[in-house]
Amino acid sequence: MAKEPSFLSTKLLVQPDSDGTSEMPNADEAIALETVLDALFDGAYVVDRQRRIRKWNAGASFLTGFRSDEVVERCCSDNILVHVDECGTELCKSGCPLQKTLDDGKPRQAAVYLRHKFGYRLPVTMRILPLRGAGGEVSGAIEIFRVVGEPEFWKARIAELEQLAFIDPLTGIPNRRFVESEADRLLQQLDGAGEPFVMALLDVDHFKSANDEHGHDAGDRVLRAAGQTLLNCIRTRDIVGRWGGDEFMLLLPRTEMEGARQILQRARVLIAGNAVSAGERLVRMTVSIGAVLVNRDTDRSSLLGRVDAELYRAKQQGRNCCCMTW
């Protein structure tokens, strides 16, 4: 009996020709697609017309934390990667690039944030290509993605900081000692160059209640998810650290109010889209943010007092918001 062809024996659309037609690989090349996927360092997965995951490569497992047996035969929108844009819009519900390629057969590229298995957001670029059957009809699609941007810089920087005892062991991001030293450095530079910076304090909303209800392990996962998400949505020159308890500090050098507002809003939205597991339940989180533009001579103690006041104002306004002043 002839071996039944696998789903991956469908043909991959490689490159449209100038006349609008598309060159198809031969049967041997198509069958080799599965081998190629497993050899990629990038994450890659294949879906059928119903967006059911049929293949999940080792790169996808490494980057997302999800094993193949946890996702294969599930729909990609089934609370797995939960792609969002930088505004926090869930693309699986609205504007899914993968669904668009399944509909029109056109390749696409996009920059999005995906949800790691441990709950934090990860910035990736993805490329989506259609898969076609023998008759040329779209029978599925393949998404290839990789982690991009400035988090790579911070991974190297964290490796250096670990040697200096500047890393918070729970969240894996810089600790208060490091942030305090960086704040002092920025204040000293302000006296000379006069470049403004923004100090922002973020507090996880209702953390004590969630910790009491779901246990300390779930609380630790909330803090790790919040910290790693913050790390993944800042610029190279920005400083992030765990300030203590459920508070995080951001320092945004050479930044005016509007630029800071955009960065802090992005951080707030991406954290609000996070969820970590607590047994059979998911624990969602939000943060309140207080921020101050520093453009004149001041000391760290009085500056922290002003930031605390803005954070308190954000809490009074209902939480999950950002209050700023100068």
C-alpha positions in Angstrom: 0.0 0.0 0.0 1.4 3.4 -0.9 2.2 5.7 2.0 -0.3 8.4 2.5 1.2 11.8 1.9 1.5 14.0 5.0 0.0 17.5 5.1 3.4 18.9 4.5 3.6 17.3 1.1 1.5 20.2 -0.2 3.5 22.8 -2.1 5.0 25.9 -0.7 4.6 29.1 -2.6 8.1 30.4 -2.9 8.3 33.6 -5.0 5.8 35.2 -7.4 7.2 35.6 -10.9 7.0 39.0 -12.7 3.9 37.9 -14.6 2.0 37.2 -11.4 2.3 33.4 -11.6 4.1 31.4 -9.0 6.9 28.9 -9.2 6.1 25.7 -7.3 8.7 23.3 -6.0 8.7 19.7 -7.2 7.4 16.8 -5.2 10.8 16.0 -3.6 11.3 19.6 -2.5 7.8 19.7 -1.0 8.3 16.5 0.9 11.6 17.9 2.3 9.7 20.9 3.8 9.2 19.1 7.1 13.0 18.4 7.3 13.8 22.0 6.5 11.4 23.3 9.3 13.1 21.1 11.9 16.5 22.5 10.8 15.5 26.1 11.3 16.7 28.1 14.3 13.7 30.3 13.7 10.3 29.3 15.1 8.0 27.9 12.4 4.6 26.3 12.3 2.2 25.1 9.7 -1.6 25.4 9.8 -4.4 24.0 7.6 -7.4 26.0 6.2 -9.1 26.0 9.6 -5.9 27.4 11.2 -5.4 24.1 13.0 -1.6 23.6 13.8 -0.3 20.6 11.9 3.5 21.1 12.4 5.4 22.9 15.1 9.2 22.9 14.8 11.9 22.8 17.5 12.6 26.5 17.0 9.0 27.4 17.9 9.3 25.3 21.1 12.5 27.0 22.1 11.3 30.6 21.5 7.8 30.2 23.0 8.1 27.5 25.6 5.3 25.4 24.1 6.1 21.8 23.2 4.9 20.3 20.0 2.5 17.9 21.7 0.9 20.9 23.6 -0.1 22.7 20.4 -0.4 20.3 17.4 -4.0 19.8 16.3 -5.1 22.9 18.2 -6.2 26.1 16.5 -3.5 28.7 16.6 -5.9 31.2 18.1 -6.7 28.9 21.0 -5.0 30.9 23.7 -1.5 29.8 22.6 0.6 32.6 21.3 -2.1 35.3 21.3 -0.4 37.7 18.9 -1.0 41.4 19.7 0.3 44.6 18.1 2.0 47.3 20.1 -1.5 48.8 21.0 -2.5 45.5 22.6 -5.0 44.5 19.8 -5.5 40.8 19.7 -4.8 39.9 16.1 -6.4 36.5 16.4 -9.7 38.3 16.9 -9.2 41.1 14.4 -6.8 41.5 11.5 -5.0 38.1 11.7 -2.2 38.2 9.1 -2.3 34.4 8.9 -6.0 34.3 8.1 -5.5 37.0 5.5 -2.9 34.8 3.7 -5.3 31.8 3.9 -8.0 34.0 2.3 -6.0 35.6 -0.5 -2.9 33.5 -0.9 -0.5 36.4 -0.6 2.7 36.3 1.5 2.9 38.7 4.4 5.3 40.1 7.0 4.4 41.7 10.4 6.0 42.8 13.6 4.0 41.6 16.6 4.2 40.5 20.3 3.5 36.9 21.1 2.8 35.4 24.5 5.4 33.1 25.9 4.2 30.0 27.8 5.5 31.7 31.0 3.1 34.6 30.4 5.4 37.4 29.3 5.3 39.2 25.9 8.1 38.7 23.3 8.6 40.9 20.3 8.9 39.0 17.0 8.9 39.6 13.3 7.0 37.0 11.3 6.7 36.0 7.7 3.7 34.1 6.5 3.7 32.1 3.2 0.8 30.2 1.7 0.8 26.4 1.1 -0.9 25.2 -2.1 -2.3 21.9 -3.1 -1.6 20.1 -6.4 -4.3 22.2 -8.1 -2.9 25.5 -6.9 -5.5 26.1 -4.3 -4.5 27.5 -0.9 -4.5 24.5 1.5 -2.7 26.1 4.5 0.0 28.4 5.5 3.4 28.5 7.2 4.4 31.2 9.7 8.1 31.7 10.4 9.1 34.0 13.3 12.1 35.2 15.2 12.8 37.4 18.2 14.0 40.8 17.2 15.0 44.2 18.5 16.6 45.5 21.6 15.9 42.7 24.0 18.9 41.0 22.5 21.0 43.9 23.7 19.6 43.6 27.2 20.2 39.9 27.3 23.9 40.6 26.8 23.7 43.4 29.3 22.0 41.2 31.9 24.8 38.6 31.5 27.3 41.4 32.5 25.2 42.6 35.4 24.9 39.1 36.8 28.6 39.3 37.5 28.1 42.5 39.5 25.1 41.2 41.6 22.8 43.7 40.0 20.1 41.2 38.9 16.9 40.4 40.7 16.9 36.6 41.1 13.1 36.3 40.8 12.4 38.3 37.7 15.7 38.1 36.0 15.9 41.9 35.4 18.1 44.5 37.0 17.5 45.1 40.7 16.9 48.3 42.8 20.6 48.7 43.5 21.3 49.0 39.8 18.4 51.4 39.1 19.4 53.7 42.0 22.9 54.0 40.6 21.6 54.7 37.1 19.1 57.3 38.5 22.0 59.1 40.3 24.0 59.0 37.1 21.2 60.6 35.1 20.7 63.3 37.7 24.4 64.1 37.6 24.3 64.3 33.8 21.3 66.6 34.0 23.4 69.2 35.7 25.8 69.2 32.8 24.2 68.4 29.5 20.7 69.4 30.6 19.0 66.5 28.8 15.6 65.6 30.4 14.7 62.1 31.4 11.6 60.4 32.8 11.3 58.3 35.9 8.3 56.0 36.1 7.2 53.7 38.9 4.9 50.8 38.0 2.9 48.9 40.6 1.0 45.6 39.9 -2.7 46.2 40.7 -4.3 44.1 43.4 -1.1 42.0 43.7 -1.6 41.1 47.4 -5.1 39.8 46.7 -4.0 37.7 43.8 -1.1 36.4 45.8 -3.3 35.4 48.7 -6.0 33.8 46.5 -3.7 31.9 44.1 -0.6 31.3 46.1 3.0 32.6 46.1 4.0 30.5 43.1 1.4 32.2 41.0 2.4 35.6 42.4 6.0 34.9 41.5 4.9 34.1 37.9 3.0 37.4 37.7 6.1 39.3 38.7 8.3 37.5 36.3 5.8 38.0 33.5 5.5 41.7 34.2 9.3 42.2 34.5 10.1 40.3 31.3 7.3 42.1 29.4 8.8 45.5 30.5 12.3 44.3 29.4 10.9 43.5 26.0 9.2 46.8 25.2 11.9 49.4 26.1 14.6 50.9 24.0 18.3 50.1 24.3 19.1 53.3 26.3 16.2 52.8 28.7 16.7 51.3 32.2 14.3 48.9 33.8 14.5 47.2 37.2 12.5 45.6 40.0 12.1 48.3 42.7 10.8 46.0 45.4 7.8 43.9 46.1 5.4 44.3 43.2 6.9 47.6 42.0 9.1 48.2 38.9 11.1 51.3 37.9 11.7 52.6 34.4 14.2 55.4 33.6 13.8 56.9 30.1 16.9 59.0 29.2 16.7 61.8 26.6 12.9 61.6 26.6 10.2 64.2 26.6 6.7 63.8 27.8 5.0 62.6 24.6 7.7 60.0 23.9 7.5 58.7 27.4 3.7 58.6 27.3 3.9 56.3 24.2 6.5 54.0 25.8 4.6 53.7 29.1 1.2 53.2 27.4 2.7 50.4 25.3 4.1 48.8 28.5 0.8 49.1 30.3 -1.2 47.6 27.4 1.1 44.7 26.9 1.2 43.8 30.6 -2.6 44.0 30.7 -2.7 41.4 27.9 -0.7 39.0 30.0 -2.0 36.0 31.9 -0.2 33.3 34.0 -1.5 29.9 35.0 -2.6 29.1 38.5 -3.7 25.5 38.4 -6.7 25.4 36.1 -7.2 29.1 36.2 -5.5 32.1 34.5 -4.4 35.1 36.6 -4.5 38.3 34.6 -2.6 41.5 35.6 -2.6 45.2 35.2 -0.3 47.9 36.4 -0.7 51.5 37.5 2.0 53.9 36.5 3.3 57.2 38.0 5.8 59.2 36.0 7.7 62.5 36.3 9.7 64.4 33.7 13.0 65.4 35.2 14.3 68.6 33.5 15.8 70.5 36.4 18.1 70.1 39.3 16.7 67.8 42.0 17.8 65.0 44.3 16.7 61.4 44.1 14.7 61.5 47.4 12.4 64.4 46.4 12.1 63.0 42.8 10.9 59.6 44.2 8.3 61.5 46.3 6.9 63.1 43.2 6.8 59.8 41.3 5.0 58.2 44.3 2.4 60.9 44.3 1.7 60.3 40.6 1.4 56.6 41.2 -1.0 57.2 44.0 -3.0 59.4 41.6 -3.2 56.6 39.1 -4.5 54.2 41.8 -7.1 56.8 42.8 -8.3 57.1 39.1 -9.1 53.4 39.0 -5.8 51.7 38.3 -4.5 50.3 35.0 -3.6 53.8 33.9 -0.7 56.2 33.8 -0.4 59.6 35.5 2.4 62.0 34.5 3.7 65.4 35.5 6.8 67.6 35.1 
